[in-house]
Amino acid sequence: MATSEQLHKRRLSAVAKGVGSVVDAYVDHAAGGTLTDVDGREWIDFASGIAVTSVGNAAPAVVAAVREQVERFTHTCFMVAPYESYVAVCERLIELTPGRFEKRAALFNSGAEAVENAVKIARHATGRQAVVVFDHAYHGRTNLTMALTAKNMPYKHRFGPFAPEVYRAPVSYPLRDGGLTGAEAARRAIDVIEKQVGGSNVAAVLIEPIQGEGGFVVPAKGFLPALAAWAKANGAVFIADEIQTGFARTGQWFASEDEGLEPDLITTAKGMGGGLPIAGVTGRAELMDAVHAGGLGGTYGGNPIACAAALAAIETMRMLDLNAAARRIETTIRAALTDVDQGIAEVRGRGAMLAIELVLPGGEPDPTRTAAVSRRCHEAGLLTLTCGTYGNVLRFLPPLVIGDAELERGLGILRRALHT
């Protein structure tokens, strides 16, 4: 077997430089909360493939479902010759997503595809064009979703021009808002929307209930309900981007549930597929059904193998009560960080979606130290990710099935990295 060093040399002559990686170790196998590279080194996984392998890598039920489906058929394209598992995934999405109204769902391949299609649906149903998004937002890497995303580097730099009719409003960022309540932050955002766009022109208000790449920013209570109420009053579609927050990651099936939100449309991906690429848009039947036949779809959307994986992953979440597991993980991580104050401005997030923001003595972001702490974690065998508009946030996304011993061992590495 080739070593990581050998594989990296091959990579340099084969893989485009624009495709980056967090570490130079190459994975051989993975299970539960650990990865093992081709050199035999074990890594504790606090990344989960960016919140994808919530049920663990190579989860038994997912493996069995995929194996069975591969032996039956691998692809027909649902738009050509449909199959039951696509329908079953849509039924699960309708059942699990918040909203006491009739719903429909459609399946795609990635989070960016889900967001693009949610915007298409909102524009088609309302006859309007403007889409409102927020500071620090991340929604994907396609042309439209780059326009929706707030961060220039590395996502948008020199990739324009971008899709038009996208407008940005200030989000609630409690650490940096100067004490604004959720209601006050919402009034500030709504004032910007009404002045710069006009309520009658807005097709959709799109927001992550907890921002992901932007720094795991949790809006102050009251901010999201106020935006949803404004959208309803103005005939706009309220879209919750739950691609990173969904499927038990925050200790609830969806982060929108925390404040009783019932979004008109919800986008999902990442954790729903157990490691296979699948995404969805779920929402009000009258919106989803407003699009003409053939207006939604794609060659691979809702591929039968990915559908089988998603059904198995969702059932695993139910059987193992991974919502409760996420809440236990939160308790353990917060307890491990209570007496660590080396430049930590805030520990934030919910469930197994937590982060620390590192700052300089005056409160300015400290991306240099954040990168150094993450690097020390990697050197000690803990896989971590950074994020945030300023690059000064260290985020923790362990698999929801991670063992107590692995979690504690990883937190020990983190604490030592912070103290160094």
N, C-alpha and C positions, 0 to 999 in steps of 0.2 A: 504494500500500500504506500502511496506517495505521502510524504510529510507535508505539513502546512507550508514550510519554506519552499518546497518543490512546487506545490500547487500555486503558491503566490507568484512564483516566477512564470509559470504557465499563464496565469491570469493576466499578467502585465502585457503579454503579447496577444491576448485573445479577447479580453473584456474591455469595453470602452471605459476610459478614465472617469467619465461622468457618473459611472455607477460606483458609489463609495460603499465601504463597509466599516462598521464600528471597530472590529478587531480583525487581525490577520490570521487568526486560527480558523481552520476549516473543519466543520462538524462531520463526524462519522455517524453517530447515533445519539438519540435523546429519548428521555422518558421522564414523566412526572415533572419535577422541578429542576432537572439537570440536563446539561448537554455534555457530550464527550467528543473531543476533537480527534483528528486522525493520528495525533501523537500520543493519545491515551490520557490526555489531561482533562479532568472534569471541571466543568463550570457550573456554578449555581446561577440559575436563570432568573434575573429580575427584569427581563424584557419581554418574554413570551412572544417573540417575533413581532413586537409592537402590538401587544394586547390581542394576539390571534390565538395562541395555544392555551386558552383559558382552561380547557379540560385536560391539559397536559399534552406533551408530545407523544405521538403514537398511542393515544388513548385506546384501550382495548375495544370498546364498542365502535369507535370510529374506524379502526383498522378492519374489524370484522365486516362492518357495513360496506366499506369501500371494496374490500375483496369480493364480497358477494355480488356487488353491482358490476364490477369490472368483468366478472365471468358471465354476466347476463347480457349487457351491452354497454358501450362506453359513450355513445353520442348518437342522437338522431336530429337534434335541434328541435326544441319544444314548438317552435313556430311551424315546423314541417310535420313532425309526427310526435304528438305529445305523450306524456307518461305520468304515472300516478305521483311519483315522488315530488315533482314540481308542485303539483296541487297540494300535497301534504305539507310542504314547507310553507306555502302561502297560508294554509290553514293555521299552522303554528304561529306564524307572525301575527295573523289576525287575532288569535287567542291571547297572545302574550303582550302585545303592545297596548299602552294605555289608550283609553277612548271608549266611551259608552255610546257608540254609534256604529252603523253598518260600515264595514271596511272592505277594501280589496287590496291585493298585493301584486307586485311584479318582481321578478328576479333578474339580477345582473351579475357581473363578474367581480367588481371592485367597488370600494367606497366612492371613488371619484365618479364612476359610472352611475352609482345610485344618486349622488348629489346632482349630477347633470340631468338625470331623468326626473328627479323631483322638481327641479327648476322648469324643465319642459312642461311637466304636468301643470304646475302652478300658472305658468304663462298661458298655456292653452285654455285652462279652465276659466281664468279671469279676463283674458283678452288684454292683459297689461304686460309691460315689459320690465319695469324696474325691480331689481332684487337688492334688498338691504342686507348687508353683512356687518361684521364688527371688527374692531381693533383686535389684534392678536389671533385672529381666526386662522384655522387651517382646514381646507376642504378638498385638497387634491392637487394633482400635477398635470391634468389636461388643460387645454387652453381656457375653458370657462372656469374650471375650478382653481386655476392659478389666479384668475381675476378675482375670484371670491376670497382667496387666501391673502392674508395681510403681510406676510413676511417675504421680503425681497430675496435675501440670500439664505439658502441656495435655491429656493424654489422658483423665483420669478426673474432673476437677474439675466437680462439680455434675451429673454424669451418672447418679448412682446412683438407686435401689439396684442392686447388681450381683448376678450369679448366685452362689448359695451353694456351699458345700462346696469352697472353694478355700483352701488353706493355704500360707503362705509360710515358707521356710527360708533361712538365710544361705548365700550363695554363696561360693566361693573367689575372693577379689579380692586377689591377691598384694601389690599396692602398698599396700593398706590393711588387711591381715590381721595385721600384727605378726609376720610371719615364719612363719605357719602353713604346713606342708606340705600337699600335696593330700590325703593320708590324714588328717591332723589336721582339716583343714577339712571333710572328708566326715564324720568322726565327730561334729563339732559339728552339722552339718546333720541327720544321722541321729538324733542325740539329740533334737533339736527335733521331728522328725517322729514319733518313737516316743512322746514324751511328750504331744504336742498332738493327734495324730491316731490313732496306733496302726497298725502295719503291716498288720493284717488288714482295715483300712478303706480302704486306699489303692487306688484304681483305676489311677492313673497318676502317674508322676514325669515332669514336662515341663521340659525345659531346652534352652537354646541352647548348643551346644558352645563358641561364642564369642559373648558377648552383643553385640547390635547397638546398639539405641538406648540401652541402659544404659551404654554407654561403651567398647564393643569390649573388654570384660573377658575375658581369657584365663585360665581356671582353672588352678591349679597342677597339674602332672602327678600323676595318681593320683586326683584328685577325681572325675572323670566315671566311670572304671571302678569305683570304690568305690560310687557311687550306683547304677550299673547292676547291680552284683552284689547290692546290698541289695534292689533292686526285684525281681530274679529270685527271691531267697530268700523274699520275702514275697508272691509271686504278683501283683505290680503290673506294669503295662505301662510300660516305659521308652521315652519319646517324645523323640526329638531334633528340635528345631525348627531345620531347616537352610534356612529360607526366605531368609535373607541370606547364610549361609555356603556354600550348596550351589552346584554346577555350576561348579567350577574357581576360584571366588573366592579360596579360601585356598591354592591350589596343589595341591589334591587335588580329586577329584570331590566329596567331602564331608568336612567338617571332622572328622567322627566317626572317619575313618580314621587320624587322627594317633596315636591311642592304641589302635587296633584295636577300637574299639567296634562292636558289632552291635546297634543299637537295635531294639526290637520294632516300632516304627513311626517313620517319618521323614516330616516335612512339608516340602514344597518349593513354591517359587513364584519370584518375582523373575527371576533370571537364566535360568531354564529356558525362558522364552517369547520371548526375543529382542526384548522390548519389547511383546509382546501379553499380555493378562491370562489366565494359566493357573496352576493350582496342583495339587498332588497329595498324596495320602497313600499311602505304600507300606509294606508290612510283612508280618509273619508271616501266612501263609495262614489259619491257624486263627483268628486274631483278625479279619482282614478279612472272612472268610467267615462269622463268627459272626452278623453283622447280617442280618436278614431282607430278602428282596427288596423293593425300594422304600424301604428305610430310609436309603439313601444316594443322593445325586443333587442335581439342581437344573436349572433350565431351560437355563442357559448353560454349565454345567460341562463342560469338554472341548469347547468350541465348535470346529467343524472348521477355522476359520481360525486360531485359536490353536494347535490341534494341529499344523497344517502349519508354523507358525512355530517351535514347540518342536522338531519333528523336524529342521528346518533349522538351528536354533541349536545343538542337541546335536551334529549332524554337523560344523558349523563348529568347535566346540570340539575335536572329535576331530582333524579335519584340520589345524588350526593349532596343535595341542598347547597349548591355552590354560592348562593346568595349569603347564606350564613357563614360559609367559609371565607368569603370576601370580608365580611365584617370582623371575623376573628383575626384575619391577616392585618386589617387596619389597627385593631387594638394592640397587636404585638409590635407592629412597626412604630406606632406612636409612642408606646412605652419605651422602646429602645432608644428613641431620640429625645426623650424629655429632658435629659441632663446634658445634652450636647448643644452648646450654644456658640460654637466656633463659626461665627459669621452667618448663622442661619436666621434669616429674617422671619421665616414662616414655614411651618409644616402644614400642608393643605392637601385637599382631595377628599375622596370618600371610598370606602371599601378597599379593594386592592388596586386602586388608582390614586397613588399618593406621590407627593413631591416635596422637595425642600428648595427654597429659593436662597441662594447664597449672595451676600452683599458685602461691600466694603464698610469700614467703620462709619462713614457718613450716610450709609443707606443706598449708595449707588450700586448697580449690578456688578457682580464679580465673575465674569465669564472665564477669566484665566484660572482662578482657583477651582471653579466648577469642573473645567476640563481636566485639571490636575487630579482632583479627587476621583473622578470617573476613571482616569487612567490608572491610578493606584488600585482601584477596585479590580480592574481588568488584570493587572499584574498579579493580584492575589487570587484570581479565579472566580470573581463575581462579575457577571455581565450586567452592566447598567447602561442607561441612556441619558443623554442630556436633552434639554428642550428649552423653550422660552424665546420670546422675541429678542431678548438680550443675551441669550445663550448662557444664562446663569441659574438654570433650574435643573436639578437632578431628579429624575422620575423613577418610580418603582412600580413595575407591572408584573409581579410574579404570577406563574400559573396558579389558578385557584385551588389546585390539588397539591400544591407544594407541601411537603412534610414539615412538621414542626422543627425537626433537627436541621433540615436544609435551610429553612427560613432563619432560624437562630444563627446558623453558621454564616449565612450571607450578611445578616445584620452585624455580626461581629467584625466581618471584613469591612463593612461600611463605616462602622464607628472608628476603627483604626485608621481608615483612610481619611476621615474627617479630622482626626486628632494629629495627623502627621504634619 
